[in-house]
Amino acid sequence: MKLNYRRTILIGLAFLSITAFWQFYDNEIPRILKYTFNLGETATGAVMAMDNVFALILLPMFGILSDKHDGPFGKRMPFIVLGTILSIILFLVLMFVAKPSGNIMFFFLVLLLLLVAMGTYRSPAVSLMPDLTPAPLRSSANAVINLMGALGGVFILVMTMLVLNRPEDPADTDYTKLVLSLVLCMAVSIVIMVFTVNEKKIKKQIEKEGGLKSLGDKIEYEEAKEETKQVIANREKRLPPDVMKSLTFLLISVAFWFMAYNAVTTAFTRYVSEVWGPDGGSYAGALMVATVAAVLSYIPIGVLSSKLGRKKVILSGVVLMSACYLGIALMVNYSPLLNLFFVLIGIGWAAINVNSYPMVVEMSKAGDIGKYTGTYYTFSMAAQVFTPILSGLLLENISYRTLFPYAFVFSTLAFFTMLMVRHGDSRPEAKKNLLEHFDVDD
């Protein structure tokens, strides 16, 4: 059983378009709020937090709705297509009124509607991967999906450098070319996906697959049969207590490591200036080093996870990140060692992201993937709403040097809660145990 990389890449186009949008949103909307509409830092921060607050409600809700929907075009595709179309229209309207002469109340109204539109299809888009990927291959597939998302972010960063001119007065910035490039990226991605990914056909094809051509195929087939038996046995309203316990500890772990990582990415550019002096700001590129390291690690980590198991790889990633947070906390002055730390943080973050979502899906009941996708994002988004407030209080009232100890504490807590997770792994040891059931000549 091998991953269909072409199909997974095409499925990942939805996540690419979503990530491209959020890259623009995070980079440019704060500038528009501050320089075009003259909002203060606190008000701007409050507006920028709204997407995470909306996500707490919208992602689980539309995940569940897509689970229950079963039309001629599939469960997820209608949400993805309609959500993308609506988001593009609202985004164009938003940017049309994003000018000093624009009405700020109308801008806020359109922005709220846009956030709702984006929230309608993120869970369905992410749920499409596990829907159309055999369970043992989901870590490798999730690596490809994360890579596609990273490419969407990189596309917007590159286009920003190529087409966006920064005038002396930021309020005079002309976003026309950048906006058109984003809209084109979103539209083309979804059009290609619609014409190449037949959700219902692929799902039926996967359900019929079961041809055994080798010992390895037999082993994975038997493992898949056992997982299917467990799913059938668990078709109750509630998950079995032991599975529910594992899911709870996994979701708590998700919240903890997002609290650690998001605190660092949110405050790092200010940290380097406040702790290492004015020139420290030039080293904020370490965040880009972490992103590049994560992108380069996604595929190898996906392969490694299928061999070692998801839980072991996640725990290794958490240990790696905790060690780096502690190392940076002990740095009195800037050192080139910082870049190495951030490379390792990027690799650790990739190890976590590639495997945590597939583990949540693995514990979900058949037909509830969208629901559990929304639950996963609820915990990650809640952490990203809460951690800037808590870490900000420490930075403001105690010292900026509390940032990396803060990250170390929550990352370490994630390690211990992750140890309590007993379900959702790819369980490579199960393949070894099945060898005894087959003769070499079978």
C-alpha positions in Angstrom: 0.0 0.0 0.0 1.6 3.2 -1.2 0.5 6.8 -0.9 -0.9 8.3 -4.1 1.2 11.5 -4.1 -0.4 13.0 -7.2 -3.9 12.7 -5.7 -2.7 14.0 -2.3 -1.1 17.0 -3.9 -4.3 17.8 -5.7 -6.3 17.5 -2.5 -3.7 19.8 -0.9 -4.6 22.6 -3.3 -7.5 23.6 -1.0 -5.2 24.0 1.9 -2.7 25.9 -0.3 -5.4 28.5 -1.1 -6.5 28.8 2.5 -2.9 29.3 3.7 -2.2 31.8 1.0 -5.2 33.9 2.2 -4.2 33.8 5.9 -0.6 34.7 5.0 -1.9 37.9 3.3 -4.4 38.5 6.2 -1.8 38.2 8.9 0.7 40.4 7.0 -1.4 43.2 5.6 -4.7 43.6 7.4 -2.9 44.9 10.6 -1.2 47.5 8.4 -4.5 48.5 6.9 -6.1 48.8 10.3 -3.3 50.9 11.7 -2.3 53.1 8.8 -5.4 53.4 6.7 -8.0 53.5 9.5 -5.7 54.8 12.2 -6.5 52.2 14.8 -4.3 51.9 17.9 -2.2 48.8 18.7 -4.8 47.4 21.2 -7.7 47.8 18.8 -5.8 46.3 16.0 -4.8 43.4 18.1 -8.4 42.8 19.1 -9.6 42.8 15.5 -6.8 40.4 14.5 -7.9 38.0 17.3 -11.4 37.8 15.9 -10.5 35.1 13.3 -9.3 32.7 16.1 -12.5 33.5 18.1 -14.7 32.8 15.1 -12.8 29.6 14.4 -13.7 28.3 17.9 -17.3 28.2 16.8 -17.2 27.8 13.0 -14.7 25.1 12.5 -16.4 22.4 14.6 -19.8 23.5 13.3 -19.0 23.2 9.6 -16.9 20.1 10.3 -20.1 18.4 11.6 -22.3 19.8 8.8 -20.0 18.4 6.2 -20.0 15.0 8.0 -23.8 14.9 7.7 -23.9 16.1 4.1 -23.8 13.6 1.3 -24.7 15.1 -2.1 -23.9 14.2 -5.7 -20.5 16.0 -5.4 -19.5 14.5 -2.1 -19.4 15.5 1.5 -16.6 18.1 1.5 -16.3 19.5 -2.0 -19.5 21.6 -2.0 -18.4 23.4 1.2 -14.9 24.0 -0.3 -16.2 25.4 -3.6 -18.9 27.6 -2.3 -16.8 28.8 0.6 -14.0 29.7 -1.7 -16.3 31.6 -4.1 -17.9 33.5 -1.3 -14.5 34.3 0.3 -13.1 35.7 -3.0 -16.1 38.0 -3.6 -16.0 39.3 0.0 -12.3 39.7 -0.1 -12.5 41.8 -3.3 -15.2 44.0 -1.7 -13.1 44.4 1.5 -10.0 45.6 -0.4 -12.1 48.0 -2.5 -13.2 49.8 0.7 -9.7 49.5 2.3 -8.7 53.1 1.6 -8.6 56.3 3.8 -11.8 57.5 2.2 -13.5 54.2 2.9 -16.2 53.7 5.6 -14.6 51.9 8.5 -17.9 50.4 9.7 -18.6 48.9 6.3 -15.0 47.6 6.3 -15.6 45.9 9.6 -18.9 44.4 8.4 -17.4 42.9 5.3 -14.4 41.7 7.3 -16.7 39.8 9.7 -18.5 38.2 6.8 -15.2 37.3 5.2 -14.0 35.6 8.4 -17.3 33.6 8.5 -16.9 32.6 4.8 -13.4 31.4 5.4 -14.5 29.5 8.5 -17.2 27.6 6.5 -14.7 25.4 4.5 -11.5 25.0 6.5 -12.6 21.9 8.4 -14.1 20.3 5.3 -11.0 21.1 3.3 -8.7 19.5 5.9 -11.1 16.5 6.4 -10.9 15.7 2.7 -7.4 14.2 3.2 -8.3 11.5 5.7 -11.6 10.8 3.8 -9.6 9.9 0.7 -6.5 8.4 2.3 -6.1 4.9 3.8 -5.5 5.1 7.6 -1.9 3.8 7.6 -0.8 6.5 5.1 -2.3 9.5 6.8 0.8 10.8 8.4 2.6 10.8 5.0 -0.4 12.4 3.4 -0.6 15.0 6.1 3.0 15.8 5.4 2.2 16.6 1.8 -0.8 18.7 2.9 1.3 20.7 5.2 3.9 21.2 2.5 1.2 22.5 0.1 0.0 24.9 2.8 3.5 26.2 3.2 3.8 26.7 -0.5 0.7 28.9 -0.4 2.3 31.0 2.3 5.6 31.2 0.4 3.7 32.2 -2.8 2.2 35.3 -1.1 5.5 36.2 0.5 7.2 36.1 -2.9 4.5 38.0 -4.6 4.6 40.6 -1.9 8.3 41.2 -2.6 7.7 41.3 -6.4 4.6 43.4 -6.8 4.0 45.4 -3.6 5.6 48.8 -3.4 5.9 50.4 0.1 5.4 54.2 -0.2 6.6 56.6 2.5 3.0 56.9 3.7 1.8 53.3 4.3 -1.8 54.4 3.9 -1.0 55.0 0.2 0.0 51.4 -0.4 -1.5 50.0 -3.7 -2.6 46.4 -3.0 -4.2 45.8 -6.5 -1.5 43.5 -7.9 -1.1 41.5 -4.7 -4.8 41.1 -4.3 -5.2 39.9 -7.8 -2.4 37.4 -7.4 -4.1 36.0 -4.3 -7.5 35.8 -5.9 -6.0 34.1 -8.9 -4.1 31.6 -6.7 -7.3 30.7 -4.8 -9.5 30.4 -7.9 -7.0 28.4 -9.9 -6.3 26.0 -7.0 -9.9 25.2 -6.5 -10.7 24.9 -10.2 -7.9 22.4 -10.7 -9.1 20.5 -7.6 -12.7 20.4 -8.8 -11.7 18.9 -12.2 -9.2 16.4 -10.9 -10.5 15.2 -7.5 -13.8 13.3 -7.8 -14.5 12.8 -4.1 -17.2 10.2 -4.4 -15.4 8.1 -7.0 -12.1 8.1 -5.1 -13.8 7.1 -1.9 -15.5 4.2 -3.6 -12.2 3.2 -5.2 -10.4 3.2 -1.8 -13.2 1.1 -0.2 -12.9 -1.5 -3.0 -9.1 -1.6 -2.9 -7.8 -4.8 -1.2 -5.7 -6.6 -3.8 -2.9 -8.6 -2.1 0.2 -8.8 -4.1 2.9 -9.2 -1.5 3.6 -10.0 2.1 3.7 -6.3 3.0 0.3 -5.9 1.3 -1.1 -8.8 3.4 0.2 -7.2 6.6 -1.2 -3.8 5.9 -4.5 -5.4 4.8 -4.8 -7.3 8.0 -4.0 -4.2 10.0 -6.6 -2.3 8.1 -9.2 -5.1 8.7 -8.5 -4.9 12.4 -8.9 -1.1 12.5 -12.2 -1.5 10.6 -13.4 -4.0 13.2 -12.6 -1.5 15.9 -14.5 1.2 14.1 -17.5 -1.0 13.6 -17.4 -2.0 17.3 -17.2 1.7 18.3 -20.2 2.9 16.4 -21.8 4.2 19.6 -22.8 7.7 20.5 -19.7 8.0 22.7 -16.2 6.8 22.2 -15.0 4.0 24.5 -13.6 5.4 27.8 -10.0 4.5 27.0 -10.2 6.0 23.5 -11.9 9.1 25.0 -9.1 9.4 27.6 -6.4 9.3 24.9 -8.3 11.8 22.7 -8.6 14.2 25.7 -4.9 14.0 26.5 -4.0 14.5 22.9 -6.2 17.6 22.5 -4.7 19.0 25.7 -1.2 18.4 24.3 -2.3 20.2 21.1 -3.3 23.2 23.2 0.0 23.1 25.2 2.4 23.0 22.3 0.4 25.7 20.4 0.6 27.9 23.5 4.4 27.5 23.5 5.0 27.9 19.8 2.5 30.7 19.1 3.8 32.8 22.1 7.3 32.6 20.5 6.2 33.5 16.9 4.0 36.3 18.1 6.5 38.1 20.4 9.9 37.1 19.0 10.6 40.2 16.9 9.9 42.4 19.9 11.9 40.0 22.2 15.1 40.3 20.1 14.9 44.1 20.3 14.1 44.4 24.0 16.5 41.7 25.2 19.4 41.9 22.7 19.2 45.6 21.8 18.1 47.5 18.7 20.2 45.5 16.3 18.4 42.3 17.5 15.6 43.1 15.2 17.8 42.1 12.3 17.8 38.5 13.6 14.0 38.1 13.4 14.7 36.2 10.1 15.2 33.2 12.4 11.5 32.6 12.2 11.9 32.2 8.4 14.7 29.7 9.1 12.3 27.7 11.2 9.6 27.8 8.5 12.0 26.6 5.8 13.3 23.8 8.1 9.7 22.7 8.7 8.9 22.7 5.0 12.0 20.6 4.1 11.2 18.2 7.0 7.5 17.4 6.2 8.0 14.6 3.7 10.9 12.8 5.5 9.1 13.0 8.8 5.9 11.5 7.2 8.0 8.6 6.0 9.8 8.2 9.3 6.5 8.3 11.2 5.1 5.4 9.1 8.1 3.3 10.3 8.6 4.5 13.9 5.0 5.4 14.9 3.3 8.8 15.2 3.5 9.0 19.0 7.3 8.4 19.2 7.9 11.1 16.5 5.7 13.6 18.2 7.4 13.1 21.6 10.8 13.5 19.9 9.6 16.7 18.3 8.4 18.0 21.6 11.7 17.2 23.3 13.6 18.9 20.6 11.5 22.1 20.8 11.7 22.1 24.6 15.5 21.8 24.6 15.7 24.7 22.1 13.4 26.9 24.1 15.5 26.3 27.1 18.7 26.9 25.2 17.5 30.3 23.8 16.3 31.3 27.3 19.9 30.9 28.5 21.4 33.1 25.7 22.4 36.4 27.3 23.4 37.9 23.9 22.7 37.1 20.3 24.7 34.2 18.9 24.7 32.5 15.5 23.6 29.5 17.5 20.2 31.0 17.4 19.7 30.0 13.8 20.5 26.4 14.7 18.0 26.4 17.5 15.3 27.7 15.1 16.2 25.1 12.5 15.6 22.4 15.2 12.4 24.1 16.3 11.2 24.0 12.7 12.0 20.3 12.5 10.3 19.6 15.9 7.2 21.6 14.8 7.0 19.6 11.6 7.2 16.3 13.6 4.2 17.4 15.7 2.1 18.8 12.9 2.5 15.9 10.5 1.3 13.4 13.1 -1.1 15.1 15.6 -4.0 15.6 13.3 -3.9 12.0 11.9 -3.9 10.7 15.5 -7.1 12.7 16.2 -8.7 11.3 13.0 -7.6 7.8 13.9 -9.6 7.9 17.1 -12.7 9.4 15.5 -15.7 7.3 14.6 -16.6 6.6 10.9 -18.6 9.5 9.5 -17.4 11.9 12.2 -14.0 13.0 10.6 -15.3 16.6 10.1 -16.5 16.8 13.7 -13.1 15.8 15.1 -11.3 18.0 12.6 -13.2 20.9 14.0 -12.5 19.8 17.6 -8.8 19.6 16.8 -8.9 23.2 15.5 -11.0 24.3 18.5 -8.1 23.4 20.9 -5.4 24.8 18.6 -7.3 28.1 18.0 -8.3 28.5 21.7 -4.6 28.2 22.6 -3.7 30.9 20.1 -6.4 33.2 21.5 -5.3 32.7 25.1 -1.5 32.5 24.8 -0.8 36.1 23.5 -2.8 37.4 26.5 -1.0 35.3 29.2 2.5 35.6 27.7 1.9 39.3 27.1 1.0 39.9 30.7 4.4 38.2 31.7 6.3 40.2 29.1 4.8 43.5 30.1 4.7 43.1 33.9 7.8 40.9 34.6 10.3 40.8 31.8 10.7 39.9 28.1 13.0 37.2 29.3 10.0 35.2 30.5 9.1 34.4 26.8 11.2 31.3 26.3 10.9 29.9 29.8 7.1 30.3 29.2 7.4 28.3 26.0 9.6 25.7 27.7 7.0 25.1 30.5 4.1 24.6 28.1 6.1 22.5 25.7 7.2 20.3 28.6 3.7 20.0 29.8 2.7 18.8 26.3 5.3 16.0 26.6 3.8 14.6 29.8 0.2 14.8 28.5 1.3 13.2 25.3 2.7 10.2 27.3 -0.8 9.5 28.4 -2.1 9.0 24.8 -2.6 5.3 24.1 -4.5 5.3 20.9 -4.3 6.8 17.4 -0.8 5.6 16.5 0.2 4.1 13.2 1.4 1.2 15.3 4.3 -0.2 13.1 4.9 -2.9 15.7 1.5 -4.4 14.6 3.0 -5.2 11.3 5.9 -7.1 12.8 3.5 -9.1 15.0 1.5 -10.1 11.9 4.5 -11.7 10.2 4.0 -14.9 12.1 0.6 -15.4 10.4 2.2 -15.6 6.9 4.7 -18.0 5.4 7.4 -16.5 3.2 6.0 -18.4 0.2 2.4 -17.1 0.6 
